[in-house]
Amino acid sequence: MNKEEQMSDLTLLGNQGTKYEFDYNPDILETFKNKHPNRDYFVKFNCPEFTALCPITGQPDFATVYISYIPDVNMVESKSLKLYLFTFRNHGAFHEDTMNIIMNDLIEKMDPRYIEVWGKFTPRGGISIDPYCNYGKPGTKYEKMAEHRMMNHDMYPEKVDNR
């Protein structure tokens, strides 16, 4: 596959006329083919400027979102991921729901072998909420991996130093 074929489905990467959407929109996510589908490896994104709105008060919530996945055939393109995460700025959802929505949208777009999404929200009202969710492809070793990581993901919690 030549470079043009690899990039033919990507419309955002390198586009100088980027349009920022302000309403939740999973259709922004774009994928490309994994060049190493014969190997397991993690792709990790750290997104320190995530914001969404409290669905009750409308106040902004701020988080660092960590996305880690083992690709299968498709991978998410990072600029489209950034623009997709931006669409949550005016979206009202609880922290736990937001992380699950992100994971579900990425599963639908990529069909990864394994994925986990962890939101570390800054405290509001003296409490922080850090939802973690994961998924392993059913009937595979990744399903067992997801179970193991869920059971052990916070065995050694971090020492929070006022974030």
Secondary structure, 3 states (H helix, E strand, C coil): CCHHHHHCCCCCCCCCCCCCCCCCCHHHCCEEECCCCCCCCCEEEEEEEEEEECCCCCCEEEEEEEEEEECCCEEECHHHHHHHHHCCCCCECCHHHHHHHHHHHHHHHHCCCEEEEEEEECCECCECCCCEEEEECCCCHHHHHHHHHHHHCCCCCCCCCCC
